[in-house]
Amino acid sequence: MPADQVDEATSRLIQTRLRELFAADDEDRPPYTEVEVARVLTARGHRISVEGIRKLLQAPRINPKATTLCALADFFGVPKGYLLGDDEPEPTSQMARVMARSFDELSPRSRTTFARLIDEMRELEKAAGAATEHSGAAD
């Protein structure tokens, strides 16, 4: 087999993981569409057609470019090697991936506001935790 050919098992693995990511197992969002992903990747500078995305998901055997796999990993917020089987994303990172994709679509001003809100919420939770510890220690 030529060095630039992806073997059948790797091809299946990539497709399986892509299909899982497209399914968006999150009750707050419907599955991703080929149109949506192609549009966002193209807007981010990685030109790919809807047909190109469809082939990645459905062709009997695929041999995607490394740049395409990297762009898809970035879009879905998973480690670069995930689509090749190197890394498993943490179960709790699914919401973080959704938030990261949403964050990238915000204006710079909204990003700053969102980051400030997260910091404020962390401080509130820290304070609530400290208050709980103090009330428990007094018992």
Secondary structure per residue as TSV (DSSP state, phi and psi in degrees):
chain	resnum	aa	ss	phi	psi
A	1	M	-	360.0	134.3
A	2	P	-	-59.3	149.0
A	3	A	T	-61.3	-26.4
A	4	D	T	-88.2	3.6
A	5	Q	S	-94.2	133.7
A	6	V	-	-82.6	132.1
A	7	D	-	-69.4	165.6
A	8	E	H	-60.8	-41.5
A	9	A	H	-63.8	-41.5
A	10	T	H	-66.7	-40.1
A	11	S	H	-58.9	-45.9
A	12	R	H	-64.3	-40.9
A	13	L	H	-61.4	-47.0
A	14	I	H	-58.7	-47.1
A	15	Q	H	-64.3	-41.6
A	16	T	H	-60.8	-46.4
A	17	R	H	-68.3	-38.7
A	18	L	H	-62.5	-44.1
A	19	R	H	-61.5	-39.4
A	20	E	H	-63.0	-43.0
A	21	L	H	-66.3	-40.5
A	22	F	H	-64.6	-31.7
A	23	A	H	-65.4	-24.3
A	24	A	-	48.7	67.9
A	25	D	-	-66.4	60.6
A	26	D	-	-135.1	124.0
A	27	E	T	-64.1	-15.6
A	28	D	T	-89.0	-2.0
A	29	R	S	-147.4	141.8
A	30	P	-	-74.4	167.2
A	31	P	-	-57.0	150.8
A	32	Y	-	-72.2	151.3
A	33	T	-	-108.6	158.3
A	34	E	H	-59.8	-38.7
A	35	V	H	-62.3	-47.4
A	36	E	H	-60.5	-48.6
A	37	V	H	-66.9	-43.4
A	38	A	H	-61.6	-41.1
A	39	R	H	-63.4	-47.0
A	40	V	H	-67.7	-44.2
A	41	L	H	-62.2	-41.8
A	42	T	H	-64.0	-41.7
A	43	A	H	-63.3	-28.8
A	44	R	T	-86.1	2.3
A	45	G	T	100.9	2.7
A	46	H	-	-110.2	95.9
A	47	R	-	-69.3	120.2
A	48	I	-	-148.1	138.9
A	49	S	-	-86.4	165.2
A	50	V	H	-60.0	-40.8
A	51	E	H	-63.4	-37.2
A	52	G	H	-62.4	-42.6
A	53	I	H	-64.5	-45.0
A	54	R	H	-59.5	-41.9
A	55	K	H	-62.4	-40.5
A	56	L	H	-60.2	-34.5
A	57	L	H	-85.8	-25.8
A	58	Q	H	-124.9	-19.1
A	59	A	S	-62.7	149.3
A	60	P	S	-60.7	-31.8
A	61	R	S	-149.1	135.6
A	62	I	-	-123.6	157.0
A	63	N	-	-143.8	71.1
A	64	P	-	-71.7	152.7
A	65	K	-	-69.3	151.7
A	66	A	H	-59.5	-37.8
A	67	T	H	-64.6	-33.9
A	68	T	H	-68.4	-43.9
A	69	L	H	-62.6	-40.1
A	70	C	H	-64.5	-42.9
A	71	A	H	-64.2	-40.5
A	72	L	H	-67.1	-42.1
A	73	A	H	-61.1	-43.5
A	74	D	H	-61.8	-45.1
A	75	F	H	-58.2	-45.7
A	76	F	H	-86.2	-4.5
A	77	G	T	70.0	34.8
A	78	V	-	-113.2	160.8
A	79	P	-	-58.5	148.9
A	80	K	G	-53.9	-38.9
A	81	G	G	-81.5	-5.1
A	82	Y	G	-57.4	-43.5
A	83	L	G	-66.9	-19.3
A	84	L	G	-99.8	1.0
A	85	G	T	95.2	4.6
A	86	D	S	-73.0	-38.5
A	87	D	-	-132.1	143.5
A	88	E	-	-101.0	127.8
A	89	P	-	-69.7	147.9
A	90	E	-	-67.2	143.6
A	91	P	T	-56.6	-35.2
A	92	T	T	-75.8	-9.7
A	93	S	H	-80.8	-7.5
A	94	Q	H	-59.7	-46.7
A	95	M	H	-65.9	-36.9
A	96	A	H	-63.1	-38.1
A	97	R	H	-63.2	-43.3
A	98	V	H	-62.4	-44.3
A	99	M	H	-64.8	-39.7
A	100	A	H	-63.8	-42.9
A	101	R	H	-62.7	-42.4
A	102	S	H	-65.4	-41.1
A	103	F	H	-59.5	-42.2
A	104	D	H	-62.3	-23.6
A	105	E	T	-90.5	-4.5
A	106	L	S	-82.5	158.0
A	107	S	-	-70.9	159.1
A	108	P	H	-54.8	-39.3
A	109	R	H	-65.3	-43.6
A	110	S	H	-65.9	-36.3
A	111	R	H	-60.5	-43.7
A	112	T	H	-62.6	-44.0
A	113	T	H	-63.2	-43.8
A	114	F	H	-63.0	-44.2
A	115	A	H	-61.3	-40.8
A	116	R	H	-64.1	-42.3
A	117	L	H	-59.6	-42.9
A	118	I	H	-62.6	-45.0
A	119	D	H	-59.8	-43.0
A	120	E	H	-64.3	-41.2
A	121	M	H	-65.0	-39.6
A	122	R	H	-62.6	-42.0
A	123	E	H	-64.7	-41.4
A	124	L	H	-62.3	-42.7
A	125	E	H	-66.2	-38.4
A	126	K	H	-61.5	-45.3
A	127	A	H	-64.3	-41.1
A	128	A	H	-64.7	-38.8
A	129	G	H	-65.0	-41.1
A	130	A	H	-66.0	-39.8
A	131	A	H	-64.9	-39.4
A	132	T	H	-64.8	-41.8
A	133	E	H	-62.4	-43.3
A	134	H	H	-66.4	-40.4
A	135	S	H	-68.6	-34.3
A	136	G	H	-70.8	-32.4
A	137	A	H	-72.9	-25.8
A	138	A	H	-77.9	-18.7
A	139	D	-	-68.9	360.0
